């Protein structure tokens, strides 16, 4: 069974030969550039470059040597060096002083006090990375206060150039590798509302101005569907998974009530996800939703979600055994493999091995599981711990599971 077959079998909730492994197939299963640079140094890998493809999260592009070492089965069609990239990446220095490069479409500049500012396509500054900070922070929402009419919101569509660039990469990876291919789309509703209006503003909109929220959500759905049609026309024939996202949870519970979710967000999700299933039934729908989201899992199934990530077991009401027993026959789990908050940064490698072993014992039986860490590996994780995670995953991944 090759990697593509293995991943498809798992997300169809059937048992493959081995549990598939992911490291970097989307923007919440990868590694920060600082952690990645330290890992390469620890392993003695001097070839290649440290490339930052996600400026806000400071995420590194995972190179073929690491994909092979960690027995990875799935990649993103864009953020991978498996396809020759002749674009001119921009020089950048990581917060710890490590030389790196950032993707050419990131427009950044020094802020004059040791940090960086990031500009959007319209030239407006949207983010700042202060000196010593490990991430880029949003400065101001584009449509905050005073509140503007929904019709004035400029929501960008894919250009022909962007679509062709992605199509060529997807086709190459489909024809020249055996990896399962993930397409990162997004389709966010709650998060996009929070991004456009600001978190507090949009949460107040939900509470006290349903007509405005309805108009904004309808505008976002129209935009997503138009972009989704363009995107899948370009790459849909090559994908096995499409990644959607909406962070609905916090550490302690949901961001909003289930009633509010069903009223405002659920219909939008269902409409967007239905487009994928209707027009590209071979593509599995992957939803990234951080935090305590057990409240919404039946809704996810009803919407057409096939795969749930990151399975944040450190959040409230996200106990692994309960999730597998209650939802494992309806959702495939992609994540939950190692706690990146409490375990990965501080545990000893042998403790990490036992932690991974226990997660494999819970999530892997009967299929329906893809192993990866719970969200991205952060800068404070020692390289030997990163290696311990994936060595343990390889050790305990073979069916029948003997963890």
C-alpha positions in Angstrom: 0.0 0.0 0.0 1.6 3.3 -1.0 1.1 6.6 0.9 -1.8 7.9 -1.2 -3.7 4.6 -0.8 -2.8 4.5 2.9 -4.2 8.0 3.6 -7.4 7.4 1.6 -8.1 4.2 3.4 -7.6 5.8 6.8 -9.8 8.8 6.1 -12.5 6.5 4.7 -12.5 5.0 8.2 -11.1 1.7 7.0 -7.9 0.0 8.3 -4.8 0.5 6.2 -1.5 -1.4 6.5 -0.1 1.3 8.7 -1.3 4.5 10.4 -0.5 7.4 8.0 1.8 10.1 9.3 1.6 13.8 8.6 4.2 16.5 9.2 3.4 19.8 7.4 0.6 18.9 5.1 -1.3 22.0 6.3 -0.7 25.1 8.4 -1.5 23.4 11.7 0.5 20.2 11.4 3.9 21.5 10.8 6.9 23.1 12.5 8.0 26.7 13.2 11.1 27.7 11.3 13.2 28.0 14.5 12.4 24.5 15.6 13.0 23.2 12.0 16.4 24.9 11.8 17.5 23.4 15.1 16.2 20.0 14.0 18.3 20.2 10.8 21.4 21.2 12.7 20.9 18.4 15.2 20.6 15.9 12.4 23.7 17.3 10.6 21.7 18.3 7.5 23.4 21.2 5.8 21.7 21.1 2.4 18.7 23.1 1.5 17.4 26.3 3.1 15.1 27.4 5.9 12.1 28.7 4.1 9.2 30.4 5.9 6.0 30.0 3.9 3.6 31.3 6.6 4.8 34.6 7.9 2.3 35.0 10.7 2.9 31.6 12.3 6.6 31.5 11.1 6.2 28.0 9.6 8.9 26.2 7.7 8.6 24.3 4.5 9.4 20.7 5.3 12.1 19.3 2.9 12.3 15.8 1.4 15.0 14.6 3.8 12.7 15.2 6.8 9.6 13.8 5.0 11.5 10.6 4.4 13.0 10.4 7.9 9.6 10.8 9.5 7.8 8.5 7.0 5.4 11.2 6.0 2.5 10.1 3.8 0.8 13.4 2.8 1.9 16.8 1.5 0.3 20.2 0.7 0.3 20.9 -3.0 1.8 24.4 -2.5 4.0 24.5 0.6 6.4 21.8 -0.3 9.8 21.7 -1.9 9.1 18.4 -3.7 8.2 20.6 -6.7 11.1 22.8 -8.1 10.4 26.3 -7.1 12.1 28.9 -9.2 10.5 31.9 -7.5 12.9 34.4 -5.9 12.4 34.0 -2.1 13.3 37.0 0.1 16.1 36.9 2.7 14.9 37.0 6.3 16.4 36.6 9.7 14.5 34.5 12.3 14.1 35.9 15.8 17.0 33.7 17.1 19.3 35.1 14.4 19.1 32.1 12.0 19.3 33.1 8.3 16.2 32.1 6.4 14.0 33.1 3.4 10.3 34.0 3.1 7.9 33.3 0.3 8.0 36.0 -2.4 4.3 37.0 -1.9 5.1 38.3 1.6 5.7 42.0 1.7 7.6 42.9 4.9 9.9 45.7 6.0 11.9 46.6 9.1 9.9 48.6 11.7 12.9 50.6 12.8 13.0 49.2 16.3 14.3 45.7 15.6 11.1 44.1 14.3 9.2 43.8 11.1 5.9 45.1 9.6 3.9 43.1 7.1 1.8 44.7 4.3 -1.1 43.2 2.4 -1.7 43.3 -1.4 -3.3 46.8 -1.1 -0.1 48.1 0.6 -1.8 48.5 4.0 0.1 47.3 7.0 -1.8 44.4 8.6 0.8 42.8 11.0 3.8 43.5 13.1 6.5 41.2 14.5 8.1 43.0 17.4 11.7 42.5 18.2 12.1 39.2 20.1 8.6 38.0 19.2 8.3 34.6 17.6 5.2 35.4 15.6 3.6 38.1 13.6 0.6 39.8 15.3 -2.4 41.4 13.6 -2.4 45.2 14.1 -5.9 46.3 12.9 -8.8 44.4 11.3 -9.5 45.7 7.8 -13.2 46.4 8.5 -13.2 47.2 12.2 -14.7 50.4 13.5 -16.6 52.4 12.3 -18.5 49.5 10.8 -18.8 49.6 7.1 -21.5 48.3 4.8 -20.9 44.7 3.8 -21.1 45.6 0.1 -17.8 47.6 0.6 -15.8 44.6 1.7 -13.2 43.7 -1.0 -12.7 40.0 -0.9 -10.1 38.8 -3.4 -10.5 36.0 -5.9 -7.8 33.7 -7.2 -6.0 35.1 -10.2 -5.5 33.1 -13.4 -1.8 33.1 -12.6 -2.3 31.8 -9.1 -4.6 29.0 -10.3 -2.3 27.9 -13.1 0.7 27.9 -10.6 -1.2 25.6 -8.3 -2.5 23.4 -11.1 1.0 22.7 -12.4 2.3 21.8 -8.9 -0.7 19.6 -8.1 -0.4 17.7 -11.4 3.4 17.2 -11.0 3.0 15.9 -7.4 0.1 13.6 -8.5 2.0 12.1 -11.4 5.5 12.0 -9.9 5.0 11.1 -6.3 2.9 8.6 -4.3 2.0 11.1 -1.5 -1.6 11.9 -0.7 -2.2 15.5 -1.7 -3.9 18.1 0.4 -5.3 21.4 -1.0 -5.4 24.2 1.5 -8.6 26.2 0.9 -10.0 27.5 4.2 -13.6 28.4 3.7 -13.6 30.0 7.2 -16.7 31.8 8.4 -16.4 32.6 12.1 -12.7 33.3 11.8 -13.0 35.4 8.7 -15.7 37.5 10.4 -13.3 37.9 13.4 -10.5 38.8 11.0 -12.5 41.3 9.0 -14.2 43.0 11.9 -11.9 42.2 14.8 -12.6 39.4 17.3 -14.6 41.5 19.8 -16.5 43.4 17.2 -17.7 40.3 15.4 -18.6 38.5 18.6 -20.8 41.5 19.5 -22.2 41.5 16.0 -23.3 37.9 16.5 -25.0 38.8 19.8 -26.8 42.1 18.9 -27.1 42.5 15.1 -28.2 39.3 13.4 -29.2 41.1 10.2 -25.7 42.5 9.8 -24.1 39.1 10.5 -26.5 37.4 8.0 -25.5 39.9 5.3 -21.8 39.4 6.1 -22.0 35.6 6.2 -23.9 35.5 2.9 -21.2 37.7 1.4 -18.5 35.4 2.6 -20.4 32.3 1.3 -20.7 33.8 -2.1 -17.0 34.7 -2.1 -15.9 31.2 -0.9 -18.1 29.4 -3.4 -16.8 31.5 -6.3 -13.2 30.9 -5.2 -13.9 27.2 -4.5 -15.2 26.7 -8.1 -12.1 28.4 -9.5 -9.8 26.4 -7.2 -11.3 23.0 -7.8 -11.5 23.5 -11.5 -7.7 24.0 -11.4 -6.6 21.3 -8.9 -9.6 19.2 -8.0 -8.7 16.2 -10.2 -5.4 15.8 -8.3 -6.5 16.2 -4.7 -7.4 13.5 -2.2 -8.2 16.1 0.5 -9.3 19.7 0.7 -8.6 21.5 3.9 -11.3 23.8 5.4 -10.9 25.6 8.7 -12.8 27.5 11.4 -11.5 27.7 15.0 -14.7 27.2 17.0 -13.2 26.3 20.4 -11.0 27.7 23.2 -9.0 25.8 25.8 -12.0 25.9 28.2 -15.0 25.5 25.8 -16.6 26.6 22.6 -16.3 30.2 21.5 -20.0 30.4 20.9 -23.1 28.4 21.9 -24.3 25.6 19.7 -27.6 27.5 19.1 -25.6 30.5 17.8 -23.5 28.2 15.7 -26.5 26.5 14.2 -28.1 29.9 13.5 -25.2 31.7 11.8 -22.3 29.4 10.9 -23.6 25.9 10.3 -25.7 26.8 7.2 -22.7 28.5 5.6 -20.4 25.5 6.3 -22.9 23.1 5.0 -23.4 25.0 1.8 -19.6 25.3 1.1 -18.9 21.7 2.0 -21.8 20.4 -0.1 -20.2 22.0 -3.2 -17.1 19.8 -2.7 -19.1 16.6 -2.2 -21.4 17.3 -5.1 -18.8 18.3 -7.7 -15.7 16.4 -6.5 -17.0 13.4 -4.6 -13.6 11.7 -4.6 -12.2 14.5 -2.4 -12.4 14.1 1.4 -13.3 17.1 3.4 -10.8 18.0 6.1 -11.8 20.5 8.8 -9.3 22.2 11.1 -11.0 23.5 14.2 -9.0 24.2 17.3 -9.9 23.9 21.0 -12.9 22.4 22.7 -15.2 21.5 19.8 -16.9 18.3 21.0 -20.1 20.4 21.2 -20.2 20.7 17.4 -19.0 17.2 16.3 -22.5 16.0 15.4 -22.9 19.2 13.4 -19.6 18.5 11.6 -20.9 15.1 10.5 -24.2 16.6 9.3 -22.3 19.3 7.3 -20.3 16.7 5.5 -16.9 16.8 7.3 -14.9 13.6 6.8 -11.8 14.4 8.8 -11.3 16.4 12.0 -8.1 18.2 13.1 -6.2 18.9 15.4 -8.1 16.9 18.0 -6.9 19.1 20.8 -7.1 16.7 23.7 -5.8 19.2 26.2 -9.0 21.2 25.8 -12.2 20.7 27.8 -14.4 17.7 26.9 -11.8 16.4 24.4 -10.9 13.2 26.1 -9.3 10.8 23.6 -11.2 7.5 24.5 -14.5 9.3 24.5 -13.9 10.9 21.1 -12.9 7.7 19.5 -15.8 5.7 21.0 -18.4 8.3 20.3 -17.4 9.7 16.9 -14.9 7.3 15.5 -17.5 5.6 13.3 -18.5 8.9 11.7 -15.3 11.0 11.7 -11.7 10.3 10.9 -9.3 11.9 13.4 -6.2 13.7 12.1 -4.1 14.7 15.1 -4.2 14.1 18.8 -0.9 12.2 18.5 1.2 14.3 20.9 0.3 17.2 23.2 2.4 20.1 22.0 1.4 22.3 25.0 2.2 20.2 28.0 4.2 17.1 26.8 6.4 17.8 23.7 8.3 20.8 25.0 9.3 19.4 28.4 9.0 15.6 28.5 12.0 13.3 28.1 12.1 11.3 24.8 11.2 8.1 26.6 8.1 9.8 28.1 7.1 11.1 24.6 7.4 7.5 23.3 4.9 6.3 25.9 2.6 9.2 25.2 2.6 8.5 21.5 2.1 4.8 22.2 -1.0 5.5 24.3 -2.5 7.8 21.6 -1.9 5.1 18.9 -3.6 2.6 21.2 -6.7 4.8 21.5 -7.1 6.3 18.1 -5.6 3.8 15.6 -7.7 0.6 16.0 -10.0 -0.1 13.0 -8.6 2.8 11.0 -9.9 6.3 10.8 -6.7 7.8 12.1 -3.8 9.9 10.7 -1.0 10.6 13.2 0.3 14.1 13.7 1.0 16.4 16.6 -1.7 18.6 18.1 -1.0 21.7 16.0 2.4 23.0 15.1 5.7 22.2 16.8 6.8 25.3 18.5 10.2 27.0 18.8 10.8 25.7 22.4 10.7 22.0 21.5 14.1 20.3 21.6 15.1 18.5 18.4 15.5 15.2 20.2 11.9 15.4 21.3 10.7 16.1 17.7 12.6 13.0 16.6 11.2 11.0 19.5 7.6 11.8 18.3 8.0 10.5 14.8 10.2 7.5 15.8 7.5 6.4 18.2 4.8 7.0 15.5 6.8 4.8 13.1 7.3 2.1 15.8 3.6 1.8 16.8 1.9 2.5 13.4 1.7 -1.0 11.9 -1.6 -2.9 12.0 -2.7 -4.8 13.9 -1.8 -2.1 16.5 0.4 -3.5 19.3 0.8 -0.3 21.3 
